[in-house]
Amino acid sequence: MSAPNIETIVSLAKRRGFVFPSSEIYGGLGSAWDYGPLGVEICNNVKQAWWRWMVHERDDMEGIDSSIILNPLVWKYSGHEATFNDPFVDCRKCKSRFRADKLQEEYELTHPTEGTVIYGTGVVSFAADNKCPNCGASDWTPARYFNLMFETRIGATAAEKDEVDDVGESILGGRAYLRPETAQGIFINFLNVLTTMRRKVPFGIAQIGKSFRNEVTPGNFIFRTREFEQMEMEYFVRPGNDEKVHQEWIDYCFNWFASLGISASNLRLYEQPPEELAHYAKRTVDIHYRFFPEREEEERQWDELMGIANRTDFDLKAHSKKPEDAEGKRLNPDSTEDLSYFDEATKERYYPYVIEPAAGVNRTVLAVLMDAYSERTNDKGEKRVILKLHPVLAPIKVAVLPLAKNKPEIVGMAKAIKRSLQPVMRAVYDDTGGIGKLYARQDEIGTPFCVTIDHQSLEDEAVTVRDRDSWEQERVKVADLQQHLQQKLQAPVPSE
Ligand code: ATP
């Protein structure tokens, strides 16, 4: 089972402290969200799981953490200034704004026999009889492009300066961008990492961090926001080995999501058709999650969780000082380095190809929450929500609950047990309700285990450990408790 729709998760997330609408006391800010006490834990757990899998458990990987604001020349030569655009259209009747390509996709799904309209780079073809999802009219403005990068200004004098003056240095006192992807921070550090870590191709550089895109139509909760977090890795390979390595990364990444307990029936691979490919990509395969199970048409239930692109040698070449055009003019007159690689073994110099698996932290959290959602009816016929999160991702690993909160010995023992567990796992103490209510609360936030201290515990030094998914209980000696829980928390979750 998974959540019937994103709305179910929105309400659970707000009710239980995962995610709140941002700036709510001032009326909110469209499609911005704040992560609450449980949300920050699950985000951190996703990032840690990715980092462990991507960096620590491999021999061919390094990590970095680059700046959010880079020299604007990075975005000039990466192609973002010229091409990081989305086409948008406005409904003349109700004034709503939509991404033309998304409406077009909708249109093609509902008019499959009419074939695909291909977008040119300057002019957008747009099926004008598309109906406005808001008011149903078909009265559109022409489609226009909009650059998604957030502009900002740097320095105390920035306010008086416009763009670049003729000294060059003023670029740094003028316009800059918040990065729209973490990848470029990796490319510009390629040589630094290669030389300081004495790496040889093939190897990869991973980074987790915030990215910003002035999305035309953010929405669907944390699925598409203007500020989000990415987990990206750039894997540098010898040209010619790129296709094989690309396929290997597609398989690894798919298996990683499955290893987080996401059901394989809610994951699929999507091969981007040529007209969808980014300007730098030779081939891109996306991992889709079934984010919209409520939609009748199967094809419309899926959307992107991760993209795995073969970026060729586009980026390293674009940031290098050497490549020249047909007339012998440098393609990048601003770069001071050549980012080619010298292969000692074959005595060859080349620009490595790059395989890029890029996932969103927030979309992963949404997929994980949706997939973990399940309902169960208890003996009294009451519906209970259980979040069957993989233990590695669960915000809280164990809740310690005293059966009688007015008995100081029981409360004292429960608090001591909680304190003994907290250096090794996220543990909480709760005595703010009857035991049934406390269990229900922990089930709903995905806590894998509850430990209950009762009168007998004072005599036999044992506690009851209750399992979230089966609701089964077992008696465990306090002396063995930590090891018992640690073993269970590391055990892989059984798939349904
Ligand atoms: P989309 O087509 O949905 O806009 P994209 O193909 O532009 O996404 P990429 O540039 O490949 O996305 O970024 C890699 C990952 O970053 C995506 O798979 C997604 O998980 C995440 N991501 C991208 N844009 C957003 C956003 N606006 N909000 C949340 N996550 C995002």
Residues whose N, C-alpha, C, O or C-beta is under 5 A from the ligand:
A	BS01	ATP	E215 I222 F223 R224 T225 F228 Q230 E304 L305 M306 G307 A358 A359 G360 R363
